[in-house]
Amino acid sequence: MGHQMDVDAEYQLADEHPLVDVCHTPIAVSTPSYVTDHILVNILSAKRGEKMNFECIIYEKDQGIGIIKLNRPKVLNAMNKQLWLDFQTALEDAKRDTQIKVLVVTGEGRAFSTGADLKESKTRSLEEYRDYLEELQEASRKIIRFEKPTIAAINGYALGSGYELALACDIRIAAEEAQIGSPEATVTSSVTGGAFRLVQDLIGPGKAKELLYTGEYIDGKEAERIGLVNKSVPIDNLETEVRKMAQKIAANSTISLKMIKKGLQMARGEISLDALMDFEIEACLTCVSTKERQESLQAFEQRKK
C-alpha cells in the first residue's frame, strides 16, 4: 500500500516515509517579473561566457546534452521556490543554446525528487494557493512543450511533483530500485501538472485509476512492465544507459527532432487527421530543404561503401 506522508515541519525525511507535498508540481512561485528578472540575469551571464549561478540545481552541458540535476539531497530534492527559479533559468538556456539537442533531468543523491517543500505551502491562504497553482500549471506547460527531446533519469524516489516532472519528460529511464508514485489520495490532495492525461497516455485509464486511487508506489521494474517508464536498469548502470540514449538522440538532425516532437505533440491533441497529415508534408519539406539534409545523405552513402 502507499506510504502515509510525513508532514513534520522540520523536514525529517525518513527512508520509508519521504516528505512530499503531493498537491504541487514544479513551479517558481514568485511574481512573473521576479522570475523573468532571475532568468534574464543568468541568460545574460551565459552569453558573456560567465558561469550561471544556481543554488538548488547543477546545470551542465556535454557534447550536445544538457543536464539539469536537482540538488537538494539533504531533503531528497524536495522542491522549493529557488529550485524552480533555477530550473526555469536552466530550461530557458537549454532552449536557446543551439548546441544542446537533448535535455536530461535527474536528481543528486538517492532521490529524483520527493515533491514540493512544505515550508512554502503550509501558510498559504486559498487565494494564494489558487495563484500558486495557476502559475504552477503554466510552468508545467513549458516543460511538457519544451521543443527539444527530454529524458528523466529516475535515480530514486519520484513522488508527487517529482513524479509529475518525470511524466512531463519525453522518455523515462529508471533505476530498478526507484520508488515511483502519486499518493495524492492518501493526503487529501489532487493531481496537477497535466498528470491526469500524461499517466493515462502511458499506462491506460484502468492502471492509471488503480495507482491514483490507491496511492501505491511501484519500483522501477514494475514501472517498466506497465509502460510507465521506457526502461529500468540497476542503479549503478543508470547514468551509462541514460547517456547512451541521449547520445543516440544528439547524433540526429536538430530540425528533424524538432519537427518530429512537434508532430507527436499535435497528434496527441484535438487536431484532425487531415490537418496532422498536412503538417507532416510541411515538416518533411522543412527538413529536406536544409543543408544538413545533403550532409546526411552524403554520410549515408559513405556508410554503404
Secondary structure, 3 states (H helix, E strand, C coil): CCCCCCCCCCCCCCCCCCCCECCCCCCCCCCHHHHHHHHHHHHHHHHCCCCCCCCCEEEEEECCEEEEEECCHHHCCCECHHHHHHHHHHHHHHHHCCCCCEEEEEECCCEEECCECHHHCCCCCHHHHHHHHHHHHHHHHHHHCCCCCEEEEECCEEECHHHHHHHHCCEEEEECCCEEECCHHHHCCCCCCCHHHHHHHHHHHHHHHHHHHHCCEEEHHHHHHHCCCCEEECHHHHHHHHHHHHHHHHCCCHHHHHHHHHHHHHHHCCCCHHHHHHHHHHHHHHHHCCHHHHHHHHHHHHHHC
